[in-house]
Amino acid sequence: MHGRATAPGAVGITGIGFRHLSVSPVSWFEALREQGLAERDRWLLWAPVLLGVGMALAFGRPALPPLAHGLGALGAAGVLGVVAYRLARAADGRLAIAAAFALVSAGYGTAVLRTHAVVVSGLERSGTWRLQATVATVEPTTDGLRLLLIDGAVVEGGPGELPPRIRVNLGRDAEILPGDRIALRARLQPPAGPALPGGFDYARQAFFERLGAVGYALGPATVVARAPAGASMGIAALRTTMTARLTAHAPGDTGAVAAALLTGVRAGISDQVWRDFQRSGLAHLLAISGLHMVLVAGTVLAVLRYALALIEPLALRVPARKVAAAVAIAVAAGYMLLAGATVPTQRAFIMIAIALVAVIVDRDPISMRLLAWAALIVLVLRPESILGASFQLSFAAVTALIAVYEAPAVRDRLRTTAADDPLRRAAAYLIGVAATTLIASTATTPFAAFHFQTVPTYGVFANLLAVPVTAFWIMPAGLLSVLAMPAGLDAWTVPVMAAGIDVVLWIAHVAARLPGASLALSVLPTAFLALVALGGLWLALWQRPWRWAGLAPIALGVLLALAHRPPDLVIAADLQMAALRTATGDLALVEWRGDRMRREQWLRGLGAERFDRVLPLRRTTEELSCDFAGCIVRRAGRAVALVRRPDALHEDCARADLVISQVGRCPPGTAFIDGKTARASQGLAIRLGEGGALVDSVAAHRGAWPWVRPQ
């Protein structure tokens, strides 16, 4: 018998990673404590996780906490930090507990302060106004231009103050450049919220981008003045010029994808290409992120290091690897600025910059510790990133890859790969690409399922073909095109890049049209993502056998997702649209006044690619009966009535379990939702069962945050 003796009356259990366990809670606690103390060197890796937990707790509140709460949380974090510092030498459980609470408190306070610091005078209502504004960015689209406007002022009518940033679509009616002061008549509206409970909240993203209104121009825009461009406007103008040259040498979707890869301008990509890339699992190639930053910085690092090594006087006196790393950081910074310095690009730059600094100071550039520092920096600068798909997807992929490749068995295998046999090296490369794609795809699949309600079935195979083309053909040719533009030689280089893009477009097109190319899911509960993320982090950040306990929350999260039931009926807040999932799984749509954007959000959120039936009025089925007076939905012996005319109200109140109407009221005894309540709900989702109608609302999930307009 090994380990300490089992307490009297306890049943001994031998488990993976534990010398001896018993059912006694004290014994379990002691065993966990021993495991944690044995991995002291991994404690730092949990710092960004705990900071993110605090931020998630803050954003999970029903309303923005007062500023005093945020300051108080930061004060508590400071006190706990001092306690943790005094316990640093002990390096025991007390240190871990103090540091954990300090980080959670710091994350909570940072999120609250960040939200209070963002000042956005959002548009209160939709309207059409004549205004003047300065053009910040210009992006070509498939049917015109998309402008980001700043310093806007209303010329006639409308609100007294415009939001700090406005995004407007207009036709190609004039030569408009960043820095221009333009006048136009535009239809503006506040950024839209989710159409389903738990759906993507674009208004929240727009709030942190200081984007207060979106819309489209009515008629042409007039250039009032050609303003002198400063540094930021100069970069925006350069981006516009480069985009124009790329699309001139490579028209259509090919040029639009080239612009997305080099300048970050994605507005010109057609909807069909977007769908193909999403269904094939290649959508990550269209967003400048860690992959693109690594390709650019890695190409510069390799080429410059090799070039310096060829010059003997420099090779003997200059540390070529470190010089090349410093230059690669500068090039990556320029690439970030050229791409618009969006939040995903900033995060990618931080990660690659930390890795290259590690090269300069002779540290391992691929380590979990460096990744933890990168995550800490990103979260402190942008606490709202913790809620975004971009942050979660990129860090999930990189964390999983490092966790696998830092394993001693994998590293030993990589070191022993034959370097002299070209065939074996080629085979090892292909296996490496396949393994990397499989690992990254597996790690990001739960996050993609949660945020995009889509799981690409053939993503591994599509990436196995498309990533090498992007790495060794498209991006090197793209860098060469950027260098060739000042000399006017890009007419020769851009077509080379375009040929590679055409190959990737073909791969995406073929993969997207294979049978069962993607699995469409409905909006999943947040608990699913939390459990899978916790289990995945437990697997990746620990190294001892107790790490496999992370499979338990992952399994629980998957079971929760499988058991999740999408709503049977969704109704728009204005009661002008409704969608029903029938007993056979079909999705039926009823419209009195349609909204294209809402239809698309409903399709994605309900896990469908199209509406199987768009029911005309006066159409009756076993489950759904509609006419101009409203609709009756029947399921599991229950009925929900959506009433639009007063003369139909009395009959529907008598036969329905739940009545929703903006005309009149039902007598006591019938559940009723009036028009005012429906508008305040921002959208309803209803599940019908033998127990009655379970009603959920968009407003219940959004809370009372600054980006939520009161209804």
N, C-alpha and C positions, 0 to 999 in steps of 0.2 A: 504494500500500500504506500502511495506517495502523496505528498501534500499534507495539509493539516487534517486532523481527524474530523469526521462528520459529527455534527452536534447530535445528541441523543434525540431519537424520534424523527430525525430527518432522513430522507431517502437520497442516497448519493447518485449523481449523474456525471458521467464523463462526457465532455463536450469539446468541440474543436476550439482550440485556443485557450481553454481553461483546464488547469491541472485537475481540479476536482470541484464540482459544484454540488449544492444541495438545494432543496426546495426552500430552505430558510432564506427570507429576504436579506438578512444580514450577510449570509454567505454570498449571495448574488452580488450585493453591493461591494463586498470585499474583492470578489473576483473581477468585477468591472474596474474597480479602483486600481488593482494591480496591472490590468491591461493598459489603462490610461497612463499610469506612471511609467510603464515600460516604453511608451511612445512619446516621451517628453519632446523629442526633437521634431515631432509633427504638430505640436500644439499651435504653432504660429500659423499653420495652414488653415486653421479654423477661424482666424481673425476676420477675414472678409465675410465668411459665412455668418458669424454672429453679428457683425455690423449690418449685414443685409437682413437678418432676422429682425433687428430693431427697426430698420427702415420699413420692412413689410408690415410690421405691427402698427407703425404710424399711418401708413397709407391704407391699412385695413380698417381704420377707425371710421365710424359713420359720418364724421365731419372733421374738418381741419382743427386740430387742437390749438388752443391759444398759444401765442408766442411765449408766454410765461412757462407753459408746460415744456416747450422745447428747451428753453434756457435752463429750467430745472433739471431736465434729463441730462443735459451736458454738464451741469454742476455735479450731479450724482456720479456721472461717468468720471469726472475729474477726481472725486473723492475715492471712488473705487479703484481708479488707476493708481493713486498714491498707495492705497492698501496693497494692491498687487505688486507694486515696485518694492515695498518693504518685505513682501513675502517671496521675492524673486530668488533669493538664495535657497530657500526651503524647497522650491520647485515641487511642491506636493499638491494635493487636491485643493487646499485652501487658495493657492495661487490661481489654479484653473478656474475656480468658482468666482473669485474676485474679478479676474480678467474677463471672464465671460459676461458677467453682469455689467461691467464697465463698457464693453463693446456693444452690447445690446442697447444700453442707455445712450451711448454716443450715436448709434445708428438712428435711434428714435429722435433724438434731439436734432441731428443733422437734417433729417427728412423734414421735420417741422420748420426749421429755420429756412431751408431751401425753398419750401413752398411759400412761406411768407415773403421771401425776398423777391419772388417773381411777381412783378407788377404788370398786369395785362388789363387794359380797359377793353374788355370784350364787347362785341356788338350785342345790344340788348334784343334787337328784333331784325327780321329780314326787311329789305327795302331796296329801292332803286334810287341812286343819287348820282349827281355829277360831281366829280372830285378831281383833285390834282394830287400827284404823289411822285416820289422819286423811285426809279427802277433800281432795285438791288441786284436781282438776278434775272436772266432771260434763258428759258429752256424751250427748245423746239418740241412740239408735240406732233402727233400724226395729222392734226387738222388745224394747227396754228401755233400760238406761243403760250407759254405759261410764265407769268411774271410774278415776282415777289416784290411788293411795293412797301416802302417805308415813308415816314414823314408825310402821311396823307392828310389832306384837308378837304372838307366838303365845300364845294363852290355854291351849291344851292340846295336848300332843304336838308333833310336828314339829321343825324345826330350831331351834337355840338363837337364831339371829339371822336376821331377814328382810332381804331386799335393801332398799336405800334407797327404791326406787320399785317399785310393783306396779300392773299394769293388770288390772282385773277387770270382766267383764260380768255384769250382773244384770238381773232384771225390774223393771218399774216398780211396786215394792211399797211405796215410801215416798217422802216428800218429803225428798230429800237435797240439801244445799247444800255448796259448798266451805267448808272449815273445820270441818265436822262430824266428830266422833269416832264411828265406827260399829263395830259388832261383826257378824261374819258367819262363816259356814263356807264355805270356798272350796277348789276344786280348783286347784292351782297347778303350773306347770311352767316350766322355764327357757325363755327365748326360743329359738325354733327356728333351726337353721342351714339351709343350702341342701339341697335334695333331689337336686340334680344337681351334678356337678363344674363349677365356674365359675358356678353360679347365685347369685342374690341371697342375701346373708347377713344375715338380719334380726337375728341375734344380735350381729353387729358394730355395727349401727346402734343396737340397744338398749343395748349397752355404753357407748357415748359419750353416750347419753341417761340413763345411770345407771338404766336399767330392768332389774331383775334377775329378774323373774318375771311371767308372764301367766297368766290363767286365768278361771274363771267361778265365781259364787256358787252354792252349793247351798241353795236356800231364800232367805227374805227377809233383808235386812240391818236391824239395829236401831240407831237413833241413840242413842248413849250420852250425848253431850254436845254442846251447841251452842257450839262454841268461838268466842271473839271473833276476828273476821277482821282480819288485818293488811293491809298494802298489797297484797301479792301475792294474798292470799286475796280481798281486796276486788275486785281486777280480775277474778279468776276468777268471783266471784259475779256481777259485772256482766255478764260474758260469758254466764253461764248464764241470767240474767234476760233479756238481749237475745235469746238464742236461743229461749227459751220464747215471747217475744212475737212474734218473727218467724214461728215455726211455728204459733202460734195464729191469726195473721192470714192465713197462707198454708200450709195443711196439705199433707201429703204431700211428694213430692220437690221441689216448688216451694219450700216453706219450708226444706227441708233445704239446697238450693242457695243460698238467700238467706243462711242461717246460715253456710255455707261461705265466701261472699264477704265477709261483714261481720265475723264473729267467728272465722273459721278452724275452726269445728266442722264436721267432714265425716262424722262417724260415722253420721248419719241418712240419708245418701244410699244409696238401694237399689243392689243389685248390678247390676240391669238398667241403671240410669242410668250407673253407672260404666262398664259395657261399651260403652254407646252413645257416651259421651264419648271413650273410648279408641279405638274403631274409627273415629270421625269426626275424630280429631285435635284435639278440643276439651278434652282432659283438663286442659290447663294452665290453663283458666279456673276450675277447681275448687280450685286451690291458690293461696293468697295469695302472690304473687310480685312480680316487677318490674312486670308489666303493671298489677296492681291498685294497687300503690304509686304508680305514675306517674299512674294515673287519679285517685286520691284527691288526691295532692299537686298534680297539674296542675289539677284542678277548683278547689281552694282558691286556687291561685296566680292563675288566670285571673279568678275571681269577685272576689277581694279586690282585685286590681290594678285591675279595671274599676270596682269600687265606690269605691276611693280616688280614681280619676281623675275621678269625678263630683262629688267634693267639692272645689271650687276652692281654698279656703284650704290644704287638705292637699295637693292636687295640686301647688301651687306651692312648698311647703316640705318635703315628705316624698318621698324616693325610693320611689315606690309599688311599683316592681318588686322592690326589695330587701326592703322590709317584707313584701310578700306572700310572698316566698321564705322569709323567716325564720318566718313563721306556718305556711307549708306544711311546713317541717321539723318544727315542733312537732306539727302534726296527724298527719304521717306517723309520728312517734314514738308518739303515742297509738294510732294504728291498729295499729302493730306490737305494742304491749303488749296491746291488746284481743284480737288474734289469737293470743295465747299466746307471742309472741316466739320462735317456732320458728326453727331454723337458716335455712331458706329466707327467712323473713320478715326476719330480722336482716340477711341478705345483701342483700335487696332494699332495706331501709332505708338501709344503708350506701351503696349505689350512688346512690339518689335524693338522699340527704343531701349527698354529695360534689358531685353535679350542681347542687343548689340553692346550696351554698356558692360554687360557681363563679359562679353568677348574682350573688350578693352582692358578690363581689370583681371583678366585671366580666371574667370569663373565659368561654370557650366551654364550656357545660355538656355538650355532646355531643362528646367527644374521646376518642381511644384512650388518651391519657395518664391522664385521670381514671379510665377503666375499669381501667387497670393498677393505679392506687393502690387502687381498691376491691377488686380481686382480692387484692392484697397484704395488705390489712387482714383480709379474710375468712380467708385461708389462715393468717395468723399466729394469729388467734383460734381457728380451727377447722381444724387441719390435716387432720382426717378428711374434710373437705368434698371434698377432691380425689378421693375414691373414689365420691362420691355422684352420682346422676343429676341431682339438683336443681341442684347447682353447675355441673356440666358443661353441662346443657341451657341454663340461663339465660345463662351467660357465652358459650357458643357462639353463641346467637342475637344477643346484643348486640354481640359482636365482629364478627360478619358484617355486621350492619346498619351499624355505624359505618364498617367498612372500605369498604362500598359508598357510603354517603352522604358520606364525607369525600373521595371522589375528586373532583378539580377539575371534570371534565366533568359529574358528577351535580349538584354544587353550582351550577354555572353554569346548568344546566337548571332547577333549582328556583327560582333567583332570577329567571329570565326568564319564569316562568309568569305568565300574565295575571292580575292581581289584581282587575280591574274587571269582568270578564265572569263572571257567576255560573255559567253553563253550563260554561265552561272550568274554573272553579275546582272545580265539582262533579266534572267528569271527571278533573281532576288528582288530586282526593282519592281517587276510586275506584281510579285507577291506582296511587296511592301505597299504599293499603291492600293491593291485590293484590300489588304488588312487595314490600312489607314482609313480608307473609305468606309469599310464595314464598321470599324470602331466608332468613327465620328458619326456615321448615320445612326447606329444603334443608340448612341448617347443623346443625339438631338431629336430622335423620333418622338419621344413623349412631349417635348416642348413644341415641336411642329404640330403635333396632333392637338395640343391645347390651344395654341394661338391661331393656327390656320385651318383647323378641322380637316386636314388632308395628310395622308401618309402615302408617299410615293412607293409603289411596290418594287419598281425596278431601279430605284435610286442608286444602289451599289453598282450595278452594271453600267448605268449611264455615266456615273462619275468615273468609273474605271477607264472609260474611253475619253471623256471630255476633259478631265483634269490634266492629263499629260499634254493634250493638245493646247490647253490654256497655258500651261507652265512652260512648255518648250517651243511653242510656235507663236501663239497670240500675244502674250505679254512681252517677250523679247522684241517682236516686230513692232509692238506698240511703243516701247521705249525708244526704239530706233526711229519711229515716226515722229515722236516728240522732238528728238534731237535734230531731225531733218527739216522740221518746219521752218526755222529761221532762215535756212538756205533755200527754201522752196523746193526741196527734194522729196517732200512727203507724197507727191503724186506717184512715186515709185515704191515707197515703203508701205503706205496705207493699204494698197491692194493685196500685199502679202499678208498683212494682218487680217484683212477682210476674208481671204480664202480660208484661213483657220477658223474664223467666226462662222463661216458658212458650214464648215464641218460640224461644229458644235450645234448650230441650229438644226442641222439634219439629224444629229443624234437625239436632240430634245424632241424633235417632231416624231421620229420613229418610236422612241420610248413612250411618248405620251399617248400613242395610238395603239399600243399593244393591249390585248385583252386584260382587264383588271389592272390598268396602269396605276391607279391610285385608289385608296380607300377613303371615302368621304365619311366624316364623323360629325356628330352634333357638338354643340358647345359643352365642354366637360366641366365638372366642378373643380373649384380651386384646390380642394383637398387632394384630388388626384395628383396635381402637379407638385404640391408640397410634399406628399409622401414619396413620390418617385425621386424628387430632388434630394430629399434627406437620405434615402437609401443609396442613391448613386454617390453622393458625397461620402457617405460612410464607407462605401466600397473603395473609393478612389483615394481618400486622404489617409486612411490607416494602412498599415503594412502587415500587421500581425494577423493570424487566422481569424481573430474576432471580427475582421472587416466583413466576413461573409454574412454576418447578422444583418447587413444592409439589404440583403435580398428580401427580408420580411416586409419592411415598409413598401418596397417596390411591388411585391406581390399583392399587398393590400391595396395599393393605389390602382393596380391593373384591375383587380376585382371590383373596386369602386367604379372604375370607368365602364366595365362590362355591365354592371348592374344599373348604371345611370340610364334613366328613361327620359328621352327628349319630350318636350311638351306636345300635347295633342292638338292644341289650337293656339295660334298667336294672332294678336289683334293690334293694329296700329293705334297710337295714342289719339289720333283724330277720328278713329272709327271708320276710316275710308278704305281700309284693306284688312283682309284676314287670310290666313293660311291654315289648312287642316291636313294633318297626317292621318290617312285613312287606316283602317284595320289591316289592309293588304300592304301597307308600307308606301303607297303612292302619296304624293304631295299635291294637294289641290289649292288653287289660288282663287280668291274672289276679290274683285276690285270695283269700287264705285268711283274712286279717283286714284289713279296709279302713281307710283313713285319708283323710278327705276333703281335708284340707289338702295331703297329699302328692300326691293325684291332681291337684289344681289346679296344683301346682308342676310336676309332670311334664308336664302338658298344655302349659303356657306354655313350659317349657324345651325341649320337643321340637318346638315349632313347630306345635302342633295346637290346634284349638278344641274337639274332643271326641274320645273314644275311639270308633273305628269299630266295634270289637267288644269286648264284655266277655265273655270266654270262660268258660262254666261249666266246672266240673271234669269230667273224663272226656271232654273235647272234643279231637279230634285233627284237625289240619290238616297240610298238607305241610310246614310249617315249625315247627309248635308242637304238642306233645303233652303234655297235662296231666291229672293226676288227684290224688287226695288224697296220693299218695306223692311228688309233685313234678312237675317239667316237664323236657322235653327240647326245646331250640331248635336247629334245623339251618339252616345258611346257608353257601353257598360251599364245600360239602364238609366243613364243620366242625360240631361239636356241642358245646353247653354244657348241662350237666345241673344242675338245682337239686333236690336230694334232701332229702326231709323225713322219710323213714322208713328205718330200718336195713335192712329186708328188700329195699329197692330199690337199696341202695348198690352191692352187688357187680356187678349187671348194668350200672348206669350207669357205673361206673368202667371197665368193659371197652369201652364203645362211645362215650364222650365224650372230647373233647380237654381239657375243663376241667370239673371237678366242684366245686360249691359246696354245702356241707352242714354242719349242726351236729350230725349224728349219725354217729359213726365216722370212718374215714379210708380213702382209697384206697391201694392198694399203690404202691410206688415206680414211677415212669414215667408217672404220670398227674398232670397239674397239678391242684392241690387247694387250695380256700379253705375253712377251717373257720369255725364260727360265731363264734368269738372274733375272728378276723381280719375277718370281715364286719361285726361290730359296730364294731370299731375303724375300719373304712373309712368309716363314716357314710353309706354308700350306694355302690353300684357301677355303673359304666357300661362296657359291653363292646362292642367292635367286632369283628365276625367277618370274616375274609378267608382267602385261600388260605394265607397265612403263619401262620394260627393265630388265637388270641383275644387281642386287645389290651385289657387291663384298666386302667381308670382309677378313681379313688376321690374322694369328696368331701373326705376328710381330707387327701389329698395337696395339694389346692388351698388348704385353709384354714390349714394349718400349726399351730403350737403357740402361739397368741396367747391373751391372757387371756379372750377371749370364747368360746374353744373348750373345751368340756368334755372332759376325757380320758375315753376309752371303755375 
